[in-house]
């Protein structure tokens, strides 16, 4: 279906083109104008759902799986580039592109699957935040889950201050996480030689079944489907010129923003694994795969104060950041697929309650162990939905009727499909193994 000239509403109309991009000025001035969306997307790559796999990989296998985190990040950079390119070149986000390209039943099905994925992601954020609140303040998990509902009110307040305000909050929380893990790295004193060795892939990852399983878990949970919808929309908050030169410049600067932000996400994910390797693997605690265990062991193993506290603070900041971007993605998906516009507070309240209710039930009935199992389930659901976002993204960005001169090159198409096939195959394997 040729949808190039189809009339459509702008994504997130209340903030569309609200941030001016200077037509003249230095490279850094223009880059600063585009800085922000990449940070909001990077949040999804360091959310609480990734922590358990990174901790398990580091404590059990040392630094070996650092190469898997690096490869995962490179995959993410390519897919997020395609996402922002779709938003800038076509003027549509991924959800809108799906609605116009596919029949109504297909579009509705894709919307339902995406809503389930967003709810699953929000579930991981609720649980991660509740665990952090429990670790820091000693409040029961059930109370922590209820407190997370207040995120909706905080988000609404700051969105009223403009989109830049949201980006500044995200940047501040990422900086907090960065500082916390910088301290953890400093006190754990990892081996630089072993870190550099771990960045290089080894055949042991494939030949060792246990290591392969954890590697698939790290790779499979890295690319979050809602991030692809999110990025294609929020990049349109920049008021760039809609001609060929303006779009080309926007894609260039937005890609730099995305790649630099995802590099930060790589550092944080790698830091979690490095700390687990230096603290647990090298001291005989090789079966630490739980956030709670990691928190309680950090101080006594390292022999310092505050290591556990900084770990929990970073977890709380990660959960709050992911909450903000996840609820924003929910608004984008509903508006894009259904052209249905709810009041922001109602949309976010619905998204949050869908996550809070099952989390609350499980914490009341099963306690801490139940929340851990629920965290794993949320990642399985995300893995299942990923292909339904990646495949349309590659198809649309490879379609000249939508992308014009910005259509994927032959090399880009090949690379994108290879990445998609690897991610889908690994996620499929992980899902099959988890269920059967």
CORNOR-V540791 format. One record per run of one state. SS is the DSSP state (H for helix, E for strand, - for the rest). FROM is the first residue (numbers start at 1). TO is the last residue. If there is no record, write none. Layout:
SS,FROM,TO / SS,FROM,TO
//
This chain:
-,1,18 / E,19,20 / -,21,26 / H,27,34 / -,35,36 / H,37,45 / -,46,47 / H,48,61 / -,62,65 / H,66,90 / -,91,93 / H,94,101 / -,102,103 / H,104,137 / -,138,140 / H,141,159 / -,160,162 / H,163,188 / -,189,191 / H,192,199 / -,200,203 / H,204,207 / -,208,208 / H,209,220 / -,221,224 / H,225,237 / E,238,239 / -,240,243 / H,244,279 / -,280,280 / H,281,283 / -,284,290 / H,291,302 / -,303,306 / H,307,338 / -,339,343 / H,344,397 / -,398,399 / H,400,406 / -,407,409 / H,410,435 / -,436,436
//
